[in-house]
Amino acid sequence: MSAFGTIIFIIVIGGFIYVIGKGLITWSSNNTATPVTTFAKVLSKRTQVYGGSGESSARTAYFITFELGNGERVELQVKPKDSGLIVEGDEGTLMYQGTRFNGFSRR
């Protein structure tokens, strides 16, 4: 029984280390990326709901897909407030850095 408990402990700790490491890599990558300011059109919006099983609360992540002036598409996670202020079809100036949404100014 002791070996089984040790294996489970290692798996759980390994999972925590993986999630923290992945977050730090994304954060570092975004910080070293060149900030981009470009014309963009809002193509679509979506949400992703996760959690909520048992007594834990559900959380919602908000995403917006932008089409840049050169035809490239980029999907960025945005804050709920930003998601509420931006509408599909909006055109304007998008500011982002790596995968980090920095802002959108409507034309």
C-alpha positions as CSV (number, residue, x, y, z in Angstrom):
1,M,0.0,0.0,0.0
2,S,2.9,2.3,0.7
3,A,4.2,2.1,-2.9
4,F,0.8,2.8,-4.3
5,G,0.5,5.9,-2.2
6,T,3.9,7.1,-3.2
7,I,3.0,6.7,-6.9
8,I,-0.2,8.7,-6.5
9,F,1.7,11.4,-4.6
10,I,4.3,11.6,-7.4
11,I,1.6,11.8,-10.1
12,V,-0.3,14.6,-8.2
13,I,2.9,16.6,-7.5
14,G,4.0,16.1,-11.2
15,G,0.7,17.4,-12.4
16,F,1.1,20.5,-10.3
17,I,4.6,21.1,-11.5
18,Y,3.5,20.6,-15.1
19,V,0.6,23.1,-14.9
20,I,2.8,25.7,-13.1
21,G,5.6,25.2,-15.6
22,K,3.3,25.5,-18.6
23,G,1.9,28.8,-17.2
24,L,5.4,30.2,-16.6
25,I,6.5,29.3,-20.1
26,T,3.4,31.0,-21.7
27,W,3.9,34.1,-19.4
28,S,7.6,34.3,-20.3
29,S,6.9,33.8,-24.0
30,N,4.3,36.6,-24.0
31,N,6.7,38.9,-22.2
32,T,9.4,38.4,-24.8
33,A,7.1,38.6,-27.8
34,T,6.9,41.8,-29.8
35,P,3.8,43.9,-29.1
36,V,1.6,44.0,-32.2
37,T,-0.9,46.8,-33.1
38,T,-2.8,46.1,-36.3
39,F,-6.1,46.5,-38.0
40,A,-8.5,43.7,-37.3
41,K,-12.1,42.5,-37.7
42,V,-14.0,40.5,-35.0
43,L,-15.1,37.2,-36.6
44,S,-16.5,35.3,-33.7
45,K,-16.8,35.0,-29.9
46,R,-17.0,31.9,-27.8
47,T,-17.0,30.8,-24.2
48,Q,-15.6,27.8,-22.4
49,V,-17.1,26.7,-19.1
50,Y,-15.1,24.5,-16.9
51,G,-15.3,23.1,-13.4
52,G,-18.6,23.1,-11.5
53,S,-18.7,19.5,-10.4
54,G,-19.7,18.7,-6.9
55,E,-19.5,21.7,-4.7
56,S,-17.0,23.6,-6.8
57,S,-18.1,26.6,-8.8
58,A,-18.0,26.8,-12.6
59,R,-15.7,29.2,-14.3
60,T,-16.1,30.8,-17.8
61,A,-13.2,31.7,-20.2
62,Y,-14.0,34.2,-23.0
63,F,-12.3,34.0,-26.4
64,I,-12.5,36.3,-29.5
65,T,-11.3,35.4,-33.0
66,F,-9.9,38.3,-34.9
67,E,-9.0,38.5,-38.6
68,L,-6.0,40.7,-39.1
69,G,-5.4,43.0,-42.1
70,N,-3.3,40.3,-43.9
71,G,-6.0,37.7,-43.6
72,E,-4.4,35.8,-40.7
73,R,-6.7,34.8,-37.9
74,V,-5.8,34.9,-34.2
75,E,-7.9,33.8,-31.2
76,L,-7.2,35.5,-27.9
77,Q,-8.6,35.0,-24.4
78,V,-10.1,38.2,-23.2
79,K,-11.6,39.4,-19.9
80,P,-15.4,39.2,-19.4
81,K,-15.7,43.0,-19.6
82,D,-13.8,43.1,-22.9
83,S,-16.0,40.3,-24.3
84,G,-19.1,42.2,-23.4
85,L,-17.9,45.4,-25.1
86,I,-16.7,43.8,-28.4
87,V,-19.3,42.6,-30.9
88,E,-18.9,40.3,-33.9
89,G,-18.4,42.4,-37.0
90,D,-16.5,45.2,-35.2
91,E,-13.5,46.6,-37.0
92,G,-10.7,48.5,-35.4
93,T,-7.2,48.4,-33.9
94,L,-6.2,45.2,-32.1
95,M,-3.3,45.3,-29.7
96,Y,-1.8,42.0,-28.5
97,Q,1.5,40.5,-27.4
98,G,2.0,36.8,-28.1
99,T,-1.2,35.2,-26.9
100,R,-2.0,38.1,-24.5
101,F,-4.9,40.4,-25.5
102,N,-3.9,44.0,-24.7
103,G,-6.9,45.9,-26.1
104,F,-9.2,46.7,-29.0
105,S,-10.3,50.1,-30.2
106,R,-13.4,50.2,-32.4
107,R,-13.3,52.4,-35.5
